[in-house]
């Protein structure tokens, strides 16, 4: 039995996307121990993943913190990893390869860069859809991939029957009108108008809800929807996963919950401006679609309403 390391630091949407790749790595290494290196926000979540045997915390301290790098190096070297799959493919993980695993070669360290043929430029390769890039990386590492292109995030779900009972949630549409403060260009501004249109068009035997993150709770005061919390706190990722999965329909900005919904098999819709494309981030699935426009401020609530399929 050998030890295998997967690196996936985040973010939330990226973790949902990587679920299929993690499953394929595990299924190609039957009999081996699968370890995963991640950051604090996802440490407990990954413990639920049935394809991971051990989760290792990376505090992601400064690269100039030599004491931390020494301790991390010593911790990782104790496992004597036979193979490392870098699914983060970031400048930091490239730094780890050079500093923590300086002798690692193609057959030891799998990343989008180490598996890329010399005649393909990385900046050109990175224009491909994210799931296609994972699939290319793993296939060029000698793995058979059956799940990478169709990730299943259902492993993240937990029991939320008590929360649903408290809020009397039987049938509901869930909206994600929020986004990070530094990503306001992803924010569609007409959710309240859409809520009014939904109430006029559909039978009101379902609720319209939002599930804010910790920094978004105050913002729910400006949204005409029921805010779902757990003892006045934001739902954790597993609770949120279940809330999304059990919904009638999801409408979201291009944020982590949209990617969760796509890979939970939920019916829904995400709204894209010109910041990227739905194609590149591999978000469209059988039940989950995208509206792509050049300017989110010009996307009307009526247009979004026409794409809600309940």
N, C-alpha and C positions, 0 to 999 in steps of 0.2 A: 504493500500500500504506500502510495506517495502523497505528498501534500501539494495541493494546487491553490494558487492565489488568484482571486479576481479583485480588481480595483474598481470601485464605483463610489465616488464621493457624493454625488448629487447631480442635478437638483431633483426636485420631486417628480416633475414630468419625465426627466431623463431616466429616473429609476423605474418608472412604469414601462418606458420604452425598452429598457434593458432586460426586462423579466424573461423574455424568450431566449435571449442570448445566454443568460445565466442558466436557464434550464438546459439548453443544448450543451453548454460546457459540462454541467454535471452529468448528463446522460452519456457524454463521450468519455467520461472519466469514472465509470462505475468501479467501485472498489477503492477509489481514492478519497481522501479527505478534502472537501472543498471549503476553503477559507475566503472570507471577503473583507477587504479593507474599506472602511467608510468613515463618514464624519458623524458627529454627535446627533444631528437631527434625524438621522436614519438608522442609528445603531440598534435601537430596540425593534424597529420595523423589520429590519433584515433578519432578526432572530426568528421571525415567523416564517421565513421563506423555507419551504421543505427541501430545496435543492442546495442549501448551505448548511454546513456542519458547524462552522465556527465564525463568529463575527469579530473583527479586530478594529479597535477604535484608532483613528488618525485624528489628532487634535488640530492638524493643519496649522501649526505654529509657523512663525517666520522661517524662511529658508536659511536665514542667517543665525538661527538659534541652534548652535552647534551641539549643545547638550541634548536638545530634543531629537535632533537628527541621529545622534549617537544611540540614544535609547531606542528610537524606532528601528534603526538598523539592527541593533542587537536582538530586539524582539522578533523581527521578521526572519533574521538569519537562523534563529533557533528552530524554525520550522523546516529549514533546508528545502525550500520549494523547488519542485521539479519543473514547474511551468507557471508563468505569470501571464494572466490575460488582463491587459489594461483596457477596460471599457470606458474609462474617463477620457483618455486620449487628449490630455491637456498639457500645458507647459509644465505644470507642477509634476505630473506623473512622468513626463519625459525627464525632468530633473531627478526624480526618484530612480529612474533607470540608470542614469549616468552616475549618480552618487551612491545609491544604496545597492545597486546591482551592476557595477561597472563592467563585469565580464559577461553579462547576459547577451546572448546572440539570438538570432531569429528563432532557433528551436527552443529557446528558453523564455523569451519575452515576446508576447504577441500584442501588437498595437496596430493601429491603422497605418502608422509610419513603417514599422518593421515588416509588415506584410504587403506593402505597396510595391509593385514592380517599378524598376528604375525608370522606365519610359513614361510613367504617369506622375505628373506633378501633384503634390499634396493639396495645393489650393484648388486645383481642378477637381480632384477626387472628392474634396469636402463639399462640393456643390451637389453631390448625390444625396438622395434621401437618407436620413440617419439610420433607418433599419437596413437599407441596402448596404450601408457602410459596415455595420456590424456583421452582416451576413458575409460580405467579402472578406473581412478580417478573419472570421472563424473558419471559413472554407479554405482560405489560404494558410491557415494554421493546421490544416489536415483534419478538421472536424466535419462531421455530417450535421447539417442544420435542418431541423424540421419545425422549430418553434421561433426562431429568431425573427422571421418576417411577420409573425402573428403572435406577439407577446400577450400573455394572459396575466393580468394583475390581480386576479381574484384571491390569490394567496394572502393579500394584504388585508382582507376583510375581517371584521369581528362582529360579535353579536351586539346589535343596538336596539333590541326589542324594548328595553326599558325607556330609552330615549324616545323612540317612536310612540310609546304609550303616553309619555308625559305630554308630547306635542300633538297627540291624536293624529299621527301620520299614517294614513292608509294609502291614499293616492296623492301624489304631489309632483310638481315640476320644480326643479332646483336651478337657480340662477347663480352665476359667479360674475358679478359686476365689478369685482375688485382687480387690482394689479399692484405690483410693487411701485413705491413712490418714484423710483428712478426709471420706470417703464410706462409712464402715463400715455405714451403714444400707442400703447396696446389697448387702451381703455375706450370702450364704446359708450357714448354719453346718454343713451336714450332708454335705459332699462325701465324707468318708471312709466314712460309712455308705452313701452311694450307690455308691461303688466296690465295697464288699463285695456289695451287691445285684446289681450288674452282673456280677460274677464268678460269682455263683451262677446267674443267669438265662441268660447267654449262653455259648456255646462260647468257651473262652479261646484262640482262635487269633488274637486281636488284642490289642494292648497298650493300656493306659490311660496317657496321658501328660499332662503339664502343660508350659507354656512361659512361665516367669516373666519379668517385666520386670526391669530392673537392680536395683530396690529390693525385689523380691519373691523373690530367689533363696534367701535364708535361710529364708523362709517355707515353701519346698517340703519342708523337713525334717519338717513336720507333715502332709504329704499323702502318702498311700500310692499314689503314682503315679511313673512314670519322668519325670524332669525333663530336658527337651531344651534343651541349651545349645550354643554354638559356642565351643569352646576355653575352657570355663568362664565364658563371658560370655553375656548374654542375646542372643537372636536379634534382628537388626535387623528393621525393619518389613517389608521385602521377603521375608526368610526366613520370618518369621512368617506372612505372607500365604500363601505356598506350603504351609507346614505345615498351615494351616487348610484350604486348598482341597483338599488331598489326603486329608483325614481321612474316616473313616466317618461320624462324628457329632461335633458340638460341643455342650458344655453350659457355659454361662457366666453369670456375673452381668451386670448391665447396665453393661458397660464397653466400652472401645474395641474389643477383640477380638471381642465379640459383634456389633458393627456391621460390622466387617470381614467376619466369617463370613456375615452376612446378604447382603452385597453382593458376595461372592465366589461365591455360589450354593451354598455348603456346606449340608448337612443339619444341622439343629441346633435348639437350644432355649435360650432365655434366661429368666432368672428375675427377675421384677419385684415389688417391694414397692409401697408407696403413694407413693413419691417422685415418680413420674410414671407415664405409661401407655405401653404398647407402641404404641398408636395414635398418640400425639403424636410419638414419635421415629421413626416410620415403619420399624420394625425387622422387622415380619413380612413375609416373602417366600414364594414358592412352597414352598421347602424349609426355611425357617427360621421357627419359631414361638415363642410366648412363653407362659409361665404367669404370670398376674397374680394376686397375693394382697394382702390388706391388711397382713399381717404375715409376713415371710419366715421367722421363727422357727417359725411354725405350719405351714409347708409341709414335708410329710414327704418323706423320701427315696423311699418307696414310690410316692408320687404322681408324683414326677419320673421314676422308673423306668418307670412306665406310659406316659409320653410319649416314651420313647426308641424311635425307629423305625430299626432297622438291617436 
